[in-house]
Amino acid sequence: MGLWISLLLFEFETWHHVLMDWKKRIVSDPQVLMGKPSVKGTRLGVGFLLDIFAQGWSKQEVLENYPQLQEEDLMAVFAYSAARVGNEEVTPVKRDSDS
């Protein structure tokens, strides 16, 4: 199941709640993963988790393979990522066909 389909499986009410509370579950500690954002209490980075979803892992596969995670942790990963992307400054990139 693809990343977008997995995202749609999350319940709206829980998703909305996590959007407000991702800071309780996503941390950046210089002693863990060189300060990269990770799920609190784990060594599982946000980038790593996004990568495995992008590779096609389902929510269920992630939770089965990483039993220290809860569904709310995964929702916090997406909420954190959405917040980061939403605050990025966009820089236009010239395509080869635009020359």
N, C-alpha and C positions, 0 to 999 in steps of 0.2 A: 504494500500500500504506500503511495507516495506521500511526500512531506505535507502537501496541502490537504490531502484527504485526512491524514493523521490530525492535522490542526483542527479540521472541522469536527472531529470526533469529541473534542473537549466540550464539556457543558458550558453554556454561555454564562450562567451565574457564577460558576467557579472561576472561569476565565476572567470575568470582570473583577472579581475579588482579588485575584492574583495580580492583575494589572496594577492594582493599588499597593500590593504588598510584596513585590518581587525583591525588595531590599532586605526582607527578612530571610530570604532563601539564597540569594546570590551575593557572594562576598568576593573581595579582592584582598588577599593577604600576601605580602611579600615573601612569606615563608612557604607558601603553597603555590606551585606552578608559576613561580617567579612573578606573582602578583596578578596573573591573568584571572579574569572572573571565573568563579567556579561555584558549584553547589555547596552550600555551607555544610561542613562536617564531612566532606568527601574530597577526593583529589580529581574529581570529574569536572573538566572545564566546559564552559558554555560552548566554546568553539568545537570541542570534541563531540559534544552531544548534538550540536547542529549538523556536524559532518555526518554522523551516523544516520540521522534522519534524512539528510540529503542523499545518502547512499541507498535509501529505500527501507530502512528499518521501520517497523511499526512501533507505536507506543507500547504495545504489549511485549514486543521483543526486547525493547530497551529495559522495561521494568523487570522482565524475567532474567536478563543477563546482568543487570545491576540492581540487585535486591535492596541495596541501601537507599535507592531512590524511591520517592513517592510520586504519584501523578502530579501533585501540586508543585514538585520540584521541576518537572518538565514544563509545566505551564509557566513557571517563573522564568525558565530559560528563554521561552518565546517572548514573554512580556519584557524581559530585560533587553532582548535583541530588538524588539519593536521600538522600545524607548530609545535605544542607541541609534538605530537607523533613522528614526523620526527626527532626531536632532542633528543629523549630519548635514554638512554643507555640500551641495552638489556642485561638482566641477565638470562642465561639459568636456567630453573627449572626442576629438576629431577622428572620424572613421577614415579608413583608407579610401573608400569610395567618394569621400567629400573633397578630395584633392583636386 
